[in-house]
Amino acid sequence: MVAVLKDAALGVCVAVGRRVRMPGLPVLVYHSIDESGSYMSTRPAMFRVQMQWLRDHEIRAISMRQLFEKGTPPIAPERTVVLTFDDGLANFAETAWPVLRELSFSATAYVPTAFIGGEASWYADHGLPRLPCMGWDALRAVHREGADIQSHACSHRDLTSLRPDELREELLRSKAVLENGLADSVDHLAYPFGAEAPAVRRATAEAGYRSAVVLGKGRWSPSMDPYGIPRDSLDRIDIRSGRTARLSVEACVRGTFGWYVETKAAVRGLYATPPHLRRR
């Protein structure tokens, strides 16, 4: 019954999106592609269904680097999505990237540099399984094959809680570590936990980044602040069928997935704020 209601609500969002063209460019975010069923994961089979839907509908998936290199907005934004993955998890290289490479897609993986080759230890604080992060061999391999590796700061702390000197260190050190390790520029940032404030945006620009992404719904256009790029999070729905997978990614592409999230939140608290997004 829940699945039927879910698909019906997504179907309404998709139907409206097909009739009303939303301005801007869709930016999508995933965290973990695994079988754990946690609120931060997408099952590998469902991820493949979503990516195949994009390919079947001639929608190209690009990285944040490609977006800014090609200029904004890209040609035919209705046929383009930006794919991003937070936390630098090993399953990006092992599970997500092979699918993307097969379909000739790219994506940006935002990496917290203190955990390269280790574990996402902060996951345990939020009721999530401790998952391995990519090591340098994996990072360099996917980078050579066309993946875009960018910064998720160093220690995955809430940047709004840091002193100015700590904030600057998080931004500059992570950038330098990745640039040295990959021999490539690092110009884009994902704020840990999506937490940002005017002072954080200013510090990000001063540290030499060209953009930064948050965990908010909506589409981005060049008239908006590049240090607050919103992203639709496909972690925010439990996807158990191919139909739900296809409807959810189409709703993201059409700019109406946020309506589904908001509606679910309003209906008797059915959608709770994930623990990792609760402000402390």
N, C-alpha and C positions, 0 to 999 in steps of 0.2 A: 504493500500500500504506500509506504514512504517513497519507494522508488518511482511509483506511478505519479505521485504528487510532484516529486522533484522534476521528473521529465516534463510534466505538464507545465510547471512554472517556467522551466528553461525554454520550453517550446513557445510560450507567450513572449518571452524576452526576444527570442530569435525572430519571431514573426514581426514584432514591432521594428526590430533592427533592419529587417529586409525592406520595410516600407519607408523608414525614416533614416536617412543617411547621417550618421554622426560625424562631426568634424574631428580631425586629429588622427593620430597614429596609435594603434594598440601596442602596448608593451606588456608582455606576459612574464610572470615569475614562477619558477618552481624551486623547491628545495631538494628533496630527496626522491629519487626514483627507485623504489624498493617495494618489497612485499610485506612490510611490517604492518601496514594499515594505520599507521599513526596519522595524527592530524597534519603532519608536515610532509607526508609522502604521497606519491602518485604511483600506482602499480605499473610496472613496466609494460604490460600488455595494453593498458589503457593509454599510456603515454604514446605508444606506437600508433594506436588508433587515432589519437589527436593529430599527431604529426602527419599521418597518411591523409587525414581529412584536408589538412592545409595543402599538401601536394596535389591531391585530386582536384582541388578547387583553384589550382594555379596561384596559390598564395605563397610568396617566398618568405622565408624566415631569415632574418639578418641579425647581426650583432650590433651592440652599441658603437663599436669602432666603425663598422661599416656605415651606420647611420650618419655619424658625424663626418666621416671621410667623404661620403657621397653628397653631403649637404642635406639640408632639411628645408621643406619636407621632401622625402624621396619621391621619385616618379611613381604615379599610381599608388598612393598610400592605402587605398582600399584593397590593394593586392599585396600588402607588405605587413609583416608583424616583426617586432623585435623580441627575441627570446633571451631570457636571462635566468641564471641559476645562482642562488645564494649559498654561501657557506663552504664552497670548495670541496664538496664531498667526493669520495672516491667513486661513488656510483655514477657521478657525472661522466667520468672517463670510461667506466666499465659498462654502463648500461645506456645512458642517454646519448653520449657522443656517437657510438656506432650507428644508432638510428638516424641521427642528424646527418652524419657523413654519407650514409647510404642514400639519403634523399637530397643531397647537395644543399643542405641547410647549414647555417652557422648559428652561433649563440655566444653570449657572454657569460663566463663563469666568474663570479665575484669571490675572491679568496681572502680569508683572514690569515695573514701571514704567520702568526705565532703558532698556527696549528698545522702547517704544511708537514706532511708525513706523520702526523699524530692522529688524534681523535677530536671530534667536535664535543669536547668535554662539557660545555655549557648546556648541551641538550638534556643531560640528566637533571638539571635544575628546573626543567619545564616538562617533565614527564615523558621525555623522548628517549629512544634508544641511543646509546653512545655509538656513533658511526665513524668509520675511518675517513680521514681527509686525504686528498690527493697528495702524493709526495712529488719531489722534483722530477723524477722520471716520467710520471704520468702527466704532470703539468707541461713539461717540454714536449712530450709526444703529441698531446692534443693541440698544443700551440702550433707545432710544425704542420699539423694537418688542417689548420684553419680555424680552430677555436680561439676565441678572444678571451684572454685572461686579464682581469682587472681587479681593483682593490676592494676589499671589504673591511678595511682598516687592519689593525694588528691583532688585538686581543678580544675582539667581538664584545667590547663593552659599549654601553649606551653613551654615545658621544656627547649628549647634552648634559651628562653628569660629571664631565671631566673639567679640570682646571684648564685654562688657556694653554699652558705649556704642555700638559698631557695630551690635549686635543691635537696640537700641532705635531707632537711626536708620533701619535697614532697615524696621522695622515701622511707625514713625510716618510716615516720609516717603512710603512707598508709599500708605498710607491717605490722607494729605492730598492727594497728587497726584491720585488717582482721585476723591476727593470734590470737589475743586475743578474738575476737568475734566468731571465728569458731573453736578455739582450734585445728588448723591445720597449717602446714607450708604454706607460700606464697613465691614462688620461681620464679614467672614469671610476666612479666610486658608488658603492651601495652602502648606505648608512646601516650599521648593525641595528637590528630590531626595527628598522625604518625610522628611528628616532632622530629628529632634526629640529633645529631652531635657527632663527636669523644669524646668531653668532656662529653656529656650525656651518651654515651655508657660506658665510663670509670666509671662514677659515679654510673651507674646501677650495674655494676659488683662489685664495692666496697661496695655497699649497700647490697650485698648478693643474688642478683637475678641470676638465672641460664640462663635466656633467656629474650629476649624482641622482640616484633613484631612491624612491621611498616605497612603502608598502600600502599605497592608497589606491582606490579605484579610479578609473577614468582613463582618458586618452590624452596624449601629449601633442602639442603643436609648438612650432618655433616661437610663437608669441608668448609662450609661458616661460617661466624661470627654468633654465637647464639644470639648476641645482635642486629641483623638486619634481623630477619626472615621475608621474604616477604609474603604477603597474597593477594589472589585474592578477590576483593570486589564485592559481588553479589548485593550491593546497586547500582552499576554502570550501571544497566540496568533496564529499566521499563518492568516488566514481567506481561503480561496480559493474557497469555494463557498457558495451560499445555505444549504445544509443546515448547514454548520459555523457560519455566522453565526447562524442561528436557535437551534441547540443551545447555543452559547456564551452568548448573551444570556439564554436561558431558565435556564441553569445559574446565571448571576449573580442573576437574579430570585429563584430558589429557594434561593439561599445555598449552592450546592454547587460553584461554579466553583473555589473555592480548593482543593477536593479534587483536581481535575484538575491544577492547577498543582503541588501538592505531590507528586502521584504521578509526574508527568513529571520532576520534579526528582530523585526517588528512583531512577528507572529509568535506571541507567548514565549519569547526568549529562546526559540528553537536554535538560534545561532549564537553560541557563546563566544566571547573574545578568546582566541587561543592564548594559552598561558604566556607564550613568548612575546605577545604583543601587549600584555597588561603593563601599564606604566607603573613603575615602582616608586 
